[in-house]
Amino acid sequence: MKILFIIFTSFFVTSFTLENNIGKYEYRRNNFIESIELLKNQKFNYERSEGFSNYKITGSYFVSGDSLILNSSPQKDKIIVREKNTGKFENKTFKVSDKKGNLIVFHLYLTLIDNSKIVIKDSFEKVKFKSAPIKSFHIVNTMGLKSPEYILEGKHTNFFEVQFENMRVFDNENWYLIENKIQPKGLDGENQKYYLTKK
C-alpha cells in the first residue's frame, strides 16, 4: 500500500510540474528573437531569429528538478570525423564541410598532447600546418555554433575529414527553469545572461 502511495504521489507531482511549465517562453532584443514552446505531450518548438538567420527546431523534453532537458527530433551527429594517415605525421590537414558537402568558413581550435592550444581562424575548405601531436579539437562556424570536443582515435593520424552540422542540435541539453523563466544555452553551449520569459 505504501509503495502504491509513493508511485501515485510521484506521478502526480511529475504531472503537476510538467503542466505548470507548459507554454511559450520568449526573449526579444533589437533584431534578435529566441523562443521555445513547451507542449503538453512533452514536445517542444524552438525558434531563433537574428538578422537574416532564422531557423526552427522540434524535439522532446523532460523536466528534472530545475532542469529542462532538450533533445532534437530527428537527432543528428553534431560532428563526424574520418581520420587517415596520408604521409608525414607532423604535417596535419583538416578538410571541413557541412553535412551536405558544402564548404564552410570555420575556426579550428586544437589542443595538443602537452595541453597547449592552437587557434586557426577564418579558414575555408582546408587547413594545412605542421605541429606536435594533437589530443583533441573542435570547430566553430561563423554564427558561433560550436561542435563538441573531438578526441583523436589514432596515434598517427594526420588527415581529418570533418563534416560539421551547421544547424543547432539539442542532445540532452540542460537549460535552467527559474519560476516563469528559462535560462537558455547559447550556440557555444554556455549559459546565457538573459532569460526567456513565459508569455
N, CA and C of each residue as an Amber inpcrd file, in Angstrom:
protein
   597
   0.8280000  -1.2050000   0.0000000   0.0000000   0.0000000   0.0000000
   0.8680000   1.2630000   0.0000000   1.9320000   1.2210000   0.8080000
   2.8400000   2.3640000   0.9040000   3.5330000   2.6120000  -0.4400000
   3.9180000   1.5160000  -1.1320000   4.5880000   1.6370000  -2.4360000
   3.6460000   2.2610000  -3.4560000   2.3660000   1.8340000  -3.4600000
   1.3770000   2.4170000  -4.3730000   1.1930000   3.9070000  -4.1180000
   1.2010000   4.2930000  -2.8460000   1.0560000   5.7060000  -2.4790000
   2.2370000   6.5260000  -3.0110000   3.4440000   5.9870000  -2.8620000
   4.6530000   6.6790000  -3.3420000   4.6160000   6.8280000  -4.8640000
   4.2380000   5.7560000  -5.5730000   4.1600000   5.8080000  -7.0480000
   3.1230000   6.8400000  -7.4870000   1.9390000   6.8210000  -6.8410000
   0.8710000   7.7610000  -7.1940000   1.3170000   9.1980000  -6.9340000
   1.9280000   9.4220000  -5.7660000   2.3950000  10.7740000  -5.4080000
   3.4450000  11.2630000  -6.3920000   4.3880000  10.4050000  -6.7400000
   5.4440000  10.7540000  -7.6970000   4.8560000  11.1060000  -9.0510000
   3.8870000  10.2960000  -9.5160000   3.2260000  10.5580000 -10.8000000
   2.4890000  11.8880000 -10.7700000   1.7800000  12.1670000  -9.6560000
   1.0170000  13.3990000  -9.5230000   1.9330000  14.6190000  -9.5440000
   3.0430000  14.5620000  -8.7850000   3.9970000  15.6860000  -8.7220000
   4.6270000  15.9340000 -10.0790000   5.0220000  14.8380000 -10.7820000
   5.6210000  14.9720000 -12.1170000   4.6380000  15.6010000 -13.0940000
   3.3940000  15.1180000 -13.0720000   2.3550000  15.6490000 -13.9680000
   2.1030000  17.1200000 -13.6800000   2.0500000  17.4730000 -12.3680000
   1.8170000  18.8630000 -11.9880000   2.9650000  19.7560000 -12.4680000
   4.2160000  19.2800000 -12.2890000   5.3950000  20.0510000 -12.7070000
   5.3710000  20.3050000 -14.2110000   5.0820000  19.2500000 -14.9900000
   5.0230000  19.3990000 -16.4460000   3.9200000  20.3750000 -16.8400000
   2.7370000  20.2080000 -16.2430000   1.5860000  21.0650000 -16.5610000
   1.9020000  22.5190000 -16.2300000   2.6020000  22.7290000 -15.1340000
   2.9400000  24.0660000 -14.6680000   3.8990000  24.7910000 -15.6170000
   4.7100000  24.0240000 -16.3620000   5.7220000  24.6250000 -17.2350000
   5.2830000  24.7630000 -18.6950000   4.1360000  24.2100000 -19.0400000
   3.6540000  24.2740000 -20.4200000   3.4030000  25.7220000 -20.8190000
   3.7920000  26.0660000 -22.0390000   3.5660000  27.4210000 -22.5420000
   4.7260000  27.8970000 -23.3980000   4.6410000  29.1400000 -23.8360000
   5.6770000  29.7230000 -24.6970000   6.5360000  30.6860000 -23.8890000
   7.8610000  30.5680000 -24.0780000   8.8430000  31.4290000 -23.4120000
   9.6130000  32.1670000 -24.4990000   9.8540000  33.4530000 -24.2740000
  10.4470000  34.2480000 -25.3590000  11.3700000  35.3460000 -24.8260000
  12.3630000  35.6630000 -25.6530000  13.2480000  36.8050000 -25.3760000
  13.4150000  37.5930000 -26.6600000  13.2910000  38.9280000 -26.5830000
  13.4640000  39.8040000 -27.7490000  14.4490000  40.9260000 -27.4180000
  15.3410000  41.1970000 -28.3650000  16.2460000  42.3240000 -28.2380000
  16.6280000  42.7920000 -29.6290000  16.2780000  44.0200000 -29.9810000
  16.5450000  44.5710000 -31.3110000  16.0760000  43.5850000 -32.3900000
  16.9790000  43.0790000 -33.2290000  16.5820000  42.1460000 -34.2920000
  16.8100000  40.6850000 -33.9150000  16.9580000  40.4270000 -32.6180000
  17.1780000  39.0620000 -32.1270000  15.9410000  38.5730000 -31.3820000
  15.4470000  37.3860000 -31.7720000  14.3100000  36.7570000 -31.0910000
  14.6490000  35.2850000 -30.8490000  14.4300000  34.8310000 -29.6310000
  14.6000000  33.4220000 -29.3040000  13.3930000  32.9760000 -28.4930000
  12.8130000  31.8300000 -28.8550000  11.6450000  31.3560000 -28.1220000
  11.6040000  29.8360000 -28.1040000  10.9270000  29.3060000 -27.0880000
  10.6620000  27.8690000 -27.0260000   9.2520000  27.6840000 -26.4820000
   8.5060000  26.8140000 -27.1270000   7.1540000  26.4920000 -26.6830000
   7.1440000  25.0490000 -26.1810000   6.7870000  24.8670000 -24.9090000
   6.6940000  23.5420000 -24.3050000   5.2450000  23.0670000 -24.4070000
   5.0330000  21.9410000 -25.0740000   3.6920000  21.4220000 -25.3230000
   3.3200000  20.3520000 -24.2990000   2.0320000  20.0100000 -24.2360000
   1.5240000  19.0540000 -23.2490000   2.0910000  17.6470000 -23.4370000
   2.3910000  17.2760000 -24.6650000   2.8640000  15.9140000 -24.9520000
   4.3780000  15.7600000 -24.8070000   4.9840000  16.7040000 -24.0720000
   6.4360000  16.7310000 -23.8370000   7.2320000  16.9190000 -25.1360000
   6.6250000  17.6070000 -26.0810000   7.3070000  18.0360000 -27.3070000
   7.5700000  19.5320000 -27.1900000   8.5550000  20.0270000 -27.9630000
   8.8090000  21.4670000 -27.9550000   9.0190000  21.9880000 -29.3740000
   8.7510000  23.2840000 -29.5380000   9.0470000  24.0100000 -30.7660000
   9.9890000  25.1460000 -30.4050000  11.1550000  25.1640000 -31.0230000
  12.1700000  26.1820000 -30.7350000  12.3870000  27.0400000 -31.9750000
  12.5220000  28.3490000 -31.7730000  12.7960000  29.2680000 -32.8870000
  13.8700000  30.2580000 -32.4740000  14.7220000  30.5750000 -33.4490000
  15.7680000  31.5840000 -33.2250000  15.9020000  32.4200000 -34.4810000
  15.8540000  33.7280000 -34.3160000  15.9330000  34.6370000 -35.4580000
  16.8810000  35.7800000 -35.1260000  17.8670000  35.9810000 -36.0050000
  18.8290000  37.0710000 -35.8160000  19.2580000  37.5590000 -37.1910000
  18.8300000  38.7630000 -37.5650000  19.1440000  39.2810000 -38.8980000
  18.5340000  38.3930000 -39.9690000  19.3850000  37.8880000 -40.8740000
  18.9090000  37.0190000 -41.9530000  18.9190000  35.5400000 -41.5500000
  19.4090000  35.2420000 -40.3620000  19.4580000  33.8580000 -39.8880000
  18.1830000  33.5410000 -39.1140000  17.4690000  32.5130000 -39.5660000
  16.2070000  32.1480000 -38.9360000  16.0180000  30.6420000 -39.0410000
  15.8510000  29.9600000 -37.9260000  15.6060000  28.5270000 -38.0170000
  14.7060000  28.0510000 -36.8830000  14.1010000  26.8720000 -37.1320000
  13.1850000  26.2470000 -36.1850000  13.6510000  24.8170000 -35.9120000
  13.4780000  24.3700000 -34.6620000  13.8450000  23.0160000 -34.2650000
  12.7000000  22.4380000 -33.4430000  12.3680000  21.1850000 -33.6990000
  11.3780000  20.4970000 -32.8810000  12.0650000  19.3510000 -32.1430000
  11.4250000  18.8820000 -31.0960000  12.0010000  17.7740000 -30.3500000
  11.1690000  17.4240000 -29.1380000  11.7810000  16.7230000 -28.2010000
  11.0980000  16.3200000 -26.9730000  11.8640000  16.8560000 -25.7660000
  11.1580000  16.9660000 -24.6450000  11.7960000  17.4880000 -23.4300000
  11.2770000  16.7290000 -22.2170000  12.0290000  16.8310000 -21.1400000
  11.5140000  16.4160000 -19.8330000  12.1080000  17.3390000 -18.7880000
  11.4210000  17.4000000 -17.6500000  11.8320000  18.2770000 -16.5530000
  12.3600000  17.4230000 -15.4130000  13.5350000  17.7970000 -14.8930000
  14.1200000  17.1200000 -13.7450000  14.5710000  18.1870000 -12.7510000
  13.8070000  18.3440000 -11.7000000  14.1190000  19.4050000 -10.7350000
  13.9880000  20.7610000 -11.3860000  15.0810000  21.5350000 -11.3710000
  15.0590000  22.8540000 -12.0110000  15.6900000  22.8220000 -13.4060000
  15.8040000  21.6200000 -13.9830000  16.4350000  21.4650000 -15.2960000
  15.4150000  21.0780000 -16.3640000  15.5340000  21.7270000 -17.5120000
  14.7520000  21.3920000 -18.6970000  15.7090000  20.7000000 -19.6560000
  15.4700000  19.4190000 -19.9430000  16.3660000  18.6300000 -20.7880000
  15.7740000  18.5450000 -22.1920000  16.5300000  18.9930000 -23.1980000
  16.0380000  19.0830000 -24.5790000  16.7620000  18.1070000 -25.4930000
  15.9840000  17.4510000 -26.3630000  16.5310000  16.5720000 -27.3970000
  15.8500000  16.8590000 -28.7270000  16.6470000  17.1370000 -29.7600000
  16.1070000  17.3970000 -31.0890000  15.4900000  16.1330000 -31.6720000
  14.5540000  16.3300000 -32.5900000  13.9670000  15.2160000 -33.3250000
  13.7610000  15.6630000 -34.7840000  14.4010000  14.9750000 -35.7530000
  15.2540000  13.7990000 -35.5800000  16.6210000  14.1980000 -35.0040000
  17.2570000  13.2730000 -34.3070000  18.5660000  13.5250000 -33.7070000
  19.6510000  13.4140000 -34.7770000  20.6740000  14.2690000 -34.6940000
  21.7680000  14.2770000 -35.6660000  23.1000000  14.3280000 -34.9390000
  24.1450000  13.8020000 -35.6000000  25.5020000  13.9650000 -35.0730000
  25.9240000  15.4100000 -35.2750000  26.5050000  16.0280000 -34.2510000
  26.9690000  17.4010000 -34.3760000  28.2300000  17.4910000 -35.2270000
  29.0210000  16.4270000 -35.1900000  30.2640000  16.4000000 -35.9720000
  30.5970000  14.9440000 -36.3100000  31.0610000  14.7350000 -37.5370000
  31.5310000  13.4170000 -37.9710000  32.9630000  13.5970000 -38.4590000
  33.8730000  12.7700000 -37.9530000  35.2910000  12.8950000 -38.3170000
  35.8020000  11.5590000 -38.8480000  36.4730000  11.6270000 -39.9960000
  37.1660000  10.4500000 -40.5370000  38.6620000  10.7320000 -40.4640000
  39.3730000   9.8690000 -39.7510000  40.8120000  10.0410000 -39.5820000
  41.5730000   9.1870000 -40.5930000  42.6830000   9.7330000 -41.1180000
  43.5230000   8.9950000 -42.0630000  44.9880000   9.2860000 -41.7830000
  45.8410000   8.4140000 -42.3000000  47.2800000   8.6480000 -42.2790000
  47.7310000   8.7210000 -43.7310000  48.1850000   9.9070000 -44.1520000
  48.4860000  10.1060000 -45.5750000  49.9240000  10.5350000 -45.8540000
  50.7970000  10.4630000 -44.8770000  52.1800000  10.8880000 -45.1310000
  52.9020000  11.2140000 -43.8490000  53.6740000  12.2970000 -43.8560000
  54.4550000  12.6780000 -42.6840000  53.5320000  13.0410000 -41.5230000
  53.8250000  12.4790000 -40.3650000  52.9600000  12.6220000 -39.1990000
  52.8130000  14.0790000 -38.7500000  53.9130000  14.8530000 -38.8560000
  53.8610000  16.2350000 -38.3600000  53.0650000  17.1690000 -39.2660000
  52.8100000  16.7470000 -40.5280000  52.0020000  17.5610000 -41.4540000
  50.5230000  17.2460000 -41.2450000  49.7820000  18.1990000 -40.7320000
  48.3740000  17.9930000 -40.4190000  47.4860000  18.7110000 -41.4420000
  46.3980000  18.0340000 -41.8410000  45.4280000  18.6330000 -42.7580000
  44.0190000  18.4040000 -42.2270000  43.2350000  19.4770000 -42.1880000
  41.8190000  19.4010000 -41.8270000  41.0010000  19.8650000 -43.0180000
  40.0900000  19.0200000 -43.4810000  39.1690000  19.3810000 -44.5560000
  37.7630000  19.4090000 -43.9590000  37.1140000  20.5730000 -44.0190000
  35.8400000  20.7560000 -43.3140000  34.7350000  21.1460000 -44.2880000
  33.5980000  20.4670000 -44.1640000  32.4010000  20.8070000 -44.9410000
  31.1870000  20.6230000 -44.0370000  30.0090000  21.0680000 -44.5250000
  28.7940000  20.7670000 -43.7810000  28.3170000  19.3630000 -44.1550000
  27.1880000  18.9350000 -43.6190000  26.7000000  17.5680000 -43.8420000
  26.2990000  17.3280000 -45.2990000  26.0370000  18.4070000 -46.0490000
  25.6470000  18.2620000 -47.4550000  26.8490000  18.3270000 -48.3900000
  28.0370000  18.4800000 -47.8210000  29.2580000  18.5510000 -48.6280000
  29.6510000  19.9510000 -49.0450000  28.8840000  20.9680000 -48.5920000
  29.2170000  22.3630000 -48.9130000  30.3750000  22.8390000 -48.0450000
  31.3070000  23.5430000 -48.6610000  32.4430000  24.0800000 -47.9090000
  31.9800000  25.2520000 -47.0590000  32.5750000  25.4010000 -45.8820000
  32.1650000  26.4580000 -44.9580000  33.3920000  27.1960000 -44.4230000
  33.1520000  28.4230000 -43.9700000  34.1880000  29.1700000 -43.2480000
  34.1070000  28.7280000 -41.7840000  35.2450000  28.4330000 -41.1730000
  35.2450000  27.8940000 -39.8150000  36.4800000  28.3430000 -39.0500000
  36.3940000  28.1960000 -37.7330000  37.5270000  28.4270000 -36.8320000
  37.8860000  27.0770000 -36.2230000  39.1740000  26.7720000 -36.1900000
  39.6560000  25.4800000 -35.6930000  40.4040000  25.6990000 -34.3750000
  39.9680000  24.9840000 -33.3310000  40.5720000  25.0900000 -32.0060000
  41.2030000  23.7370000 -31.6630000  42.5290000  23.7220000 -31.5300000
  43.2670000  22.4870000 -31.2960000  43.8610000  22.4500000 -29.8940000
  43.8440000  21.2550000 -29.2870000  44.5590000  21.0190000 -28.0310000
  45.6220000  19.9710000 -28.3080000  46.8850000  20.3200000 -28.0580000
  47.9920000  19.4020000 -28.2960000  48.1800000  18.4700000 -27.1000000
  49.0110000  17.4600000 -27.2840000  49.2690000  16.4700000 -26.2230000
  49.7860000  17.1370000 -24.9450000  50.5770000  18.2030000 -25.0900000
  51.1140000  18.8980000 -23.9110000  50.1260000  19.9230000 -23.3370000
  48.8720000  19.8770000 -23.8500000  47.7700000  20.7600000 -23.4200000
  47.9200000  22.2090000 -23.8740000  48.8930000  22.5090000 -24.7150000
  48.9500000  23.8400000 -25.3100000  47.8610000  23.9490000 -26.3850000
  47.5150000  25.1730000 -26.7400000  46.3970000  25.4150000 -27.6530000
  46.8790000  26.0850000 -28.9400000  46.2010000  25.7500000 -30.0210000
  46.4040000  26.4280000 -31.3050000  45.0300000  26.8290000 -31.8220000
  44.8700000  28.0760000 -32.2480000  43.6160000  28.5510000 -32.8160000
  43.8870000  29.0600000 -34.2220000  43.1470000  28.5280000 -35.1980000
  43.2770000  28.9640000 -36.5870000  41.9100000  29.4790000 -37.0290000
  41.8040000  30.7840000 -37.2500000  40.5030000  31.4030000 -37.5260000
  40.2960000  31.6610000 -39.0170000  39.0070000  31.8040000 -39.3610000
  38.5750000  32.1780000 -40.7150000  39.1980000  31.2960000 -41.7920000
  39.0740000  29.9990000 -41.6190000  39.5930000  29.0310000 -42.5930000
  38.4760000  28.6300000 -43.5460000  38.8710000  28.1650000 -44.7240000
  37.8910000  27.7250000 -45.7290000  38.4070000  26.4750000 -46.4200000
  37.6100000  25.4480000 -46.4570000  37.8820000  24.1560000 -47.0840000
  38.9670000  23.3820000 -46.3350000  40.2370000  23.8080000 -46.4720000
  41.3290000  23.0380000 -45.8660000  42.2450000  23.9180000 -45.0270000
  42.7730000  23.2930000 -43.9790000  43.8180000  23.9130000 -43.1670000
  44.9900000  22.9480000 -43.1740000  46.1860000  23.4530000 -43.5530000
  47.4050000  22.6330000 -43.5420000  48.4460000  23.3180000 -42.6750000
  49.0930000  22.5460000 -41.8100000  50.1290000  23.1220000 -40.9510000
  50.9570000  21.9960000 -40.3470000  52.0580000  22.3710000 -39.7250000
  52.9090000  21.4190000 -39.0030000  52.7280000  21.6610000 -37.5140000
  52.6540000  20.5700000 -36.7580000  52.5160000  20.7380000 -35.3080000
  52.9280000  19.4540000 -34.5870000  53.0230000  19.5790000 -33.2740000
  53.2270000  18.4190000 -32.4090000  51.9430000  17.5860000 -32.4130000
  51.9690000  16.3740000 -31.8350000  50.7670000  15.5380000 -31.8120000
  49.5600000  16.2470000 -31.1980000  48.3880000  16.0150000 -31.8070000
  47.1450000  16.6350000 -31.3670000  46.3690000  15.6710000 -30.4730000
  45.8000000  16.2070000 -29.3910000  44.9680000  15.4020000 -28.4960000
  43.4940000  15.4920000 -28.8760000  43.0270000  16.7160000 -29.1630000
  41.6170000  16.9100000 -29.4800000  41.4320000  18.2330000 -30.2270000
  40.2230000  18.4330000 -30.7570000  39.9090000  19.6980000 -31.4290000
  38.4010000  19.9060000 -31.4540000  38.0000000  21.1440000 -31.7160000
  36.5990000  21.4280000 -32.0180000  36.5370000  22.5200000 -33.0790000
  35.3660000  22.6050000 -33.7200000  35.1140000  23.5460000 -34.8120000
  34.0590000  24.5470000 -34.3610000  34.2120000  25.8080000 -34.7730000
  33.1830000  26.8300000 -34.5490000  32.8900000  27.4760000 -35.8970000
  31.5910000  27.5750000 -36.2630000  31.2780000  28.2290000 -37.5400000
  31.1260000  29.7330000 -37.3440000  30.8420000  30.4500000 -38.4040000
  30.8120000  31.9250000 -38.3410000  29.6190000  32.4560000 -37.5390000
  28.6000000  31.6130000 -37.2920000  27.4740000  32.0230000 -36.4480000
  27.7820000  31.8250000 -34.9730000  28.9150000  31.1570000 -34.6780000
  29.2770000  30.8900000 -33.2890000  28.8450000  29.5230000 -32.8040000
  28.2970000  28.6920000 -33.7180000  27.8800000  27.3410000 -33.3450000
  29.1100000  26.4750000 -33.1400000  29.1960000  25.8710000 -31.9600000
  30.3920000  25.1200000 -31.5590000  30.1250000  23.6170000 -31.5760000
  31.0440000  22.8540000 -32.1560000  30.9300000  21.3920000 -32.1410000
  31.3890000  20.8710000 -30.7900000  31.0580000  19.6260000 -30.4560000
  31.6530000  19.0120000 -29.2590000  33.1540000  18.8340000 -29.4630000
  33.8780000  18.6680000 -28.3790000  35.3200000  18.3990000 -28.4620000
  35.5130000  16.9880000 -29.0040000  36.2850000  16.8790000 -30.0870000
  36.5490000  15.5740000 -30.6810000  37.9160000  15.0880000 -30.2150000
  37.9540000  13.9170000 -29.5980000  39.2160000  13.3330000 -29.1210000
  39.7150000  12.3470000 -30.1550000  40.9690000  12.5060000 -30.5730000
  41.5320000  11.6630000 -31.6290000  41.5330000  10.1920000 -31.2360000
  41.2670000   9.3510000 -32.2290000  41.2860000   7.9010000 -32.0140000
  42.6510000   7.3040000 -32.3880000  43.2370000   7.7660000 -33.4940000
  44.5060000   7.2250000 -33.9740000  45.7070000   7.9850000 -33.4250000
  46.8010000   7.2760000 -33.1890000  48.0180000   7.9200000 -32.6890000
  48.8440000   8.5430000 -33.8060000  48.6340000   8.1010000 -35.0380000
  49.4500000   8.5960000 -36.1500000  48.5930000   9.2270000 -37.2510000
  47.4220000   9.7200000 -36.8660000  46.5300000  10.3760000 -37.8250000
  47.0740000  11.7400000 -38.2010000  47.0280000  12.0660000 -39.5000000
  47.4550000  13.4080000 -39.9120000  46.4920000  14.0630000 -40.9100000
  45.4190000  13.3410000 -41.2890000  44.4110000  13.9190000 -42.1890000
  43.0390000  13.7090000 -41.5550000  42.2750000  14.8210000 -41.4410000
  40.9760000  14.7790000 -40.7830000  39.9070000  15.3190000 -41.7390000
  39.0060000  14.4510000 -42.1240000  37.8740000  14.8740000 -42.9570000
  36.6910000  15.0890000 -42.0210000  36.2630000  16.3420000 -41.9110000
  35.2690000  16.7220000 -40.9030000  33.9710000  17.1590000 -41.5670000
  32.8600000  16.5770000 -41.1120000  31.5270000  17.0320000 -41.5120000
  30.8880000  17.6950000 -40.3060000  30.5380000  18.9510000 -40.4770000
  30.0410000  19.7760000 -39.3720000  28.5450000  20.0230000 -39.5590000
  27.7560000  19.8000000 -38.5050000  26.3140000  20.0730000 -38.5730000
  26.0950000  21.5650000 -38.3640000  25.6990000  22.2490000 -39.4580000
  25.5420000  23.7020000 -39.4280000  24.2820000  24.1520000 -38.7080000
  23.3650000  23.2190000 -38.4320000  22.1360000  23.5340000 -37.7070000
  22.3000000  23.1220000 -36.2520000  21.7530000  23.9000000 -35.3670000
  21.8520000  23.5800000 -33.9460000  21.1710000  22.2480000 -33.6400000
  21.7900000  21.4660000 -32.7640000  21.2480000  20.1750000 -32.3440000
  21.1810000  20.1590000 -30.8130000  20.0120000  19.7790000 -30.2810000
  19.8730000  19.5840000 -28.8400000  20.0760000  18.1040000 -28.5400000
  21.0600000  17.7940000 -27.7240000  21.3580000  16.4140000 -27.3600000
  21.5250000  16.3450000 -25.8440000  20.4070000  16.0520000 -25.1480000
  20.3740000  16.0970000 -23.6780000  20.9000000  17.4290000 -23.1580000
  20.5110000  18.5060000 -23.8430000  20.9720000  19.8420000 -23.4430000
  20.1630000  20.3250000 -22.2470000  20.8590000  20.8590000 -21.2610000
  20.2670000  21.2230000 -19.9830000  20.0900000  22.7360000 -19.8760000
  18.8300000  23.2040000 -19.8680000  18.5100000  24.6050000 -19.6120000
  17.8910000  24.7020000 -18.2270000  18.0350000  25.8660000 -17.5590000
  17.5200000  26.0240000 -16.2030000  16.1480000  26.6870000 -16.1890000
  15.2410000  26.1000000 -15.3950000  13.9100000  26.6550000 -15.1550000
  13.9500000  27.4510000 -13.8650000  13.5560000  28.7280000 -13.9490000
  13.5540000  29.5760000 -12.7610000  12.2080000  30.2930000 -12.7180000
  11.2820000  29.7990000 -11.8990000   9.9110000  30.3190000 -11.8150000
   9.2980000  30.3280000 -13.2150000   8.9330000  31.4850000 -13.7450000
   8.3310000  31.5550000 -15.0780000   9.3430000  31.9810000 -16.1420000
  10.6010000  31.6050000 -15.9180000  11.6650000  31.9590000 -16.8550000
  12.5270000  30.7320000 -17.1530000  13.1950000  30.7860000 -18.3100000
  14.1440000  29.7400000 -18.6860000  15.4540000  30.4020000 -19.0630000
  16.5630000  29.9070000 -18.5000000  17.8840000  30.3910000 -18.8850000
  18.4300000  29.4730000 -19.9770000  18.5340000  29.9720000 -21.2230000
  18.9810000  29.1130000 -22.3250000  20.4980000  28.9990000 -22.3860000
  20.9420000  28.0220000 -23.1460000  22.3590000  27.9330000 -23.5050000
  22.5220000  28.5340000 -24.8950000  23.6860000  29.1330000 -25.1380000
  23.9740000  29.7190000 -26.4370000  24.4850000  28.6830000 -27.4230000
  24.8170000  29.1440000 -28.6260000  25.3450000  28.2620000 -29.6600000
  26.6670000  27.6310000 -29.2380000  27.3640000  28.2860000 -28.3070000
  28.6470000  27.7750000 -27.8120000  28.4880000  26.8210000 -26.6270000
  27.2260000  26.5480000 -26.2340000  26.9680000  25.6310000 -25.1270000
  27.0480000  26.2620000 -23.7510000  27.2500000  27.5830000 -23.6790000
  27.3730000  28.2720000 -22.3920000  26.0370000  28.8730000 -21.9760000
  25.7900000  28.9360000 -20.6460000  24.5820000  29.5820000 -20.1380000
  24.5780000  31.0540000 -20.5340000  23.4180000  31.5340000 -20.9890000
  23.3120000  32.9310000 -21.3950000  22.9710000  33.8210000 -20.2030000
  23.1950000  35.1240000 -20.3600000  22.9320000  36.0800000 -19.2810000
  21.5060000  36.6140000 -19.3340000  20.7300000  36.2060000 -20.3370000
  19.3430000  36.6340000 -20.4520000  18.4260000  35.4280000 -20.2180000
  17.1160000  35.7130000 -20.0930000  16.1410000  34.6630000 -19.8330000
  14.9900000  34.7360000 -20.8300000  14.4410000  33.5700000 -21.1630000
  13.2130000  33.5090000 -21.9320000  12.0690000  33.5750000 -20.9130000
  11.1560000  34.5300000 -21.1110000  10.0670000  34.7560000 -20.1410000
   8.7700000  34.1720000 -20.6560000   8.0100000  33.5580000 -19.7580000
   6.7410000  32.9190000 -20.1230000   5.7140000  33.9620000 -20.5390000
   5.0300000  33.7000000 -21.6610000   4.0320000  34.6270000 -22.1910000
   2.6560000  34.2980000 -21.6510000
